[in-house]
Amino acid sequence: MSNDARAKQYQKIRNTLFFVGLAFYFLFLVILIISGLSKFLKNVILTKTQHYYFVNSLYVIILGVIAYILAFPLNIYEGYFLEHKFGLSRQTIFAWFKDDLKKQLISLVIFYWALKPYIYFLAVFPIPGGCGLRCFGSAYLYFCQSLRL
């Protein structure tokens, strides 16, 4: 197979995986709302703290960890196995995992600071639906950022 054909095949797989990931995160958020898990998580967090910033921050962090665990098979295939299949990486799986965790932590820190104005805006101008809807909006923003939209 020529290099051009391999490059097209690689890009086609990457594009497909992007849309699969997008659908996964969308369904994850929809199921979270429909099942009532969002309200349950909000209520659990509210038993620990009433501070507005902590509630939103903990909500996003917990959902981020859950989503990372659920999407891990897709992430490892896209980031490790696919790269090795096409000879684009020589990184060990442990090195890949370490780099992936670093990437997630850096994204979380950047997102947290980007989220602060959004949380402040919601504190000043409350919307109907209470904390659950605000937390859902925070989580939605996090997942969009993690997909690089």
Disulfide bonds with the S-S distance in Angstrom:
none
